[in-house]
């Protein structure tokens, strides 16, 4: 069984798959590049149940909802930058909390856009083969799965057995 069929069995409402033209319209409207693995899933079927995003709905209200979801993690980081922990990989920590907050805001501004997948789960809008799925709440970020395992992510989220999805 494929991912869409397994989601349907768990009660997820799935609309017909998106066309290439619809995906192109989404990319243009939201100024993103939808990773291939997500395109493949959305072409198979578009989950639209509660907490999923209806990417086919181009009404102003829905566009605003999706744009707001896309902006939320970055707005939270900008607003709460002074509370963020310093990552040693960034080099020497600036002396003042204001300089730390400025640095973190610049990092956020340079990051790729995020595509909301389900609730507060996101995938970076980047042309990479295995993009991760992030769970983001305010300054808390958890890397959930690589996108090659987006099916595994769905399996955990909806309690579908991993080995069934991958046929092992």
N, C-alpha and C positions, 0 to 999 in steps of 0.2 A: 504494500500500500504506500501511496505517496503522502507527503506532508499534509497536503490539503485534505485528503480523505481522512487522515487521522485527526486533524483538527475538527472536521465536521462531526466525526464520531464522538468528540468531546463536547459537542454542542456549540461550537463556534460557527457563526453565520458567515458564509463565504459567498461572495458575489462572483460573477463570471470574471475570468482573467482579464487583465489590462492588455490593450493592444500596444504595439510599438509607438503608434501615434500618441496614445494617451500618456505613455511613459515620457515621450519627448515633450509633451505639453507640461507635464509635472516638472521635468528638469528645467524647462524654460521659466515657468511661473515661479518656482521656488529657488531658482538659481543654484541647483544642485546637480550632482552626477550620481545617479542611482547605481550602486554596485551591481555587477552582473548577477550575483547570487540572489539578490533581492528582486531584480527584474525577473529572473526565472521563476521565482516563487509567485510574484504578482501576476505573471502571464498565465500561470497554472490556475490561480484563483486568488481573489482579493479578500482576505479576512476583514470583516466590517463589524463584528460584534462589539459590545461595550469594551472600551479601553483600546480597541484597535482604531486606526485612522482610516477614514474613507477617502482614499486618494483620487477616486473617480468623481467625487462631489466637488464641483467647481463653483458652488454658490459662495458669495462673499462671506457669509457666516462661517462656513467650513474652512475656507481659505484662511480666514483670520485665526480659527482654532488651531490649524496646523502650523501656521507661522508663529503663533504664540508658543506652541509646544517646542518648535525649533529654537526659538530665542530664549526660552526659560533657563536652560542650564547656563548659558552665557551671561544672562542678566543676573542670575544668582551668584555666579563667580565674581562678576564686577561689583555687585553689592556687598558681598561677604569676603572680598579678597583679603581684608585685614585679619580675618580669622583663619585663613588657610595655613596649613603646615608647609614648611619649606622642604623642598625635595633636594637632597644633596647632589643629585645629578645636574642641577641647575648651576652648580658652582658655589662660590662663596656667598653666604647670605648677607644681603645688605644690612647696614647698621640700624636703620630706622624702620619702624613698622609701615610708615608711609611709602618708603621705597620698595619694601616687600610687596605691598598691595599694588603699587604701580607696575612692578615686574609681572605679577600674576595676571593683572588685567591685560597687559601686552601679550602674554602667553595665550590667554583666552582669545584675544582678537586675532591671533595668528593661526588658531586651530581651525581645522576643517569644519564646515557646517555639519549639523547632526540631523539625521532622519529619524523622526519618531516612529517606532515600530509598534509598541504596545505599552500603554501607560507611560511610565518613566524609563522605558527601555529604548535605546537609540543605537543606530549604526552610523559611523562617519560617512559623509557623502564624499567618498574618495574612490578613485579608480585603482583599488588594490584587490588582489585576488582573495585574500582572506581577512576582510575587515572584522573587527571584534563587535560584539554587541555589549553596550554599556548599560548599566543600571545607574541612573543619576538622580540623586535627591539632594538639593542644595549643594553643599561642597563634598558630599559623599559620592564617590564614584567606584563602582565595582565593574571590572571587566568580566562579563558573564561567559561568553564563548566566542571563539572565532567563527566567522560566518560560514566557513565550510561545515561548521557544526550548528548552523542556525536551526537545522532540523532537531538537533539534540537540545537546543535551547527551548524550542517548542515542546519537545518531549518532556523536559523538566517542568516547564510552566504548566502544562496541561496533564502531567502525570502519564505520559505515553512512554512505554518502555523503549529505551535507546536502541537496543538490539533489534527490535522490530523495524524501526525506521531505516536502519542501515542494512538490514537483511543478514545480520550475523547472529 
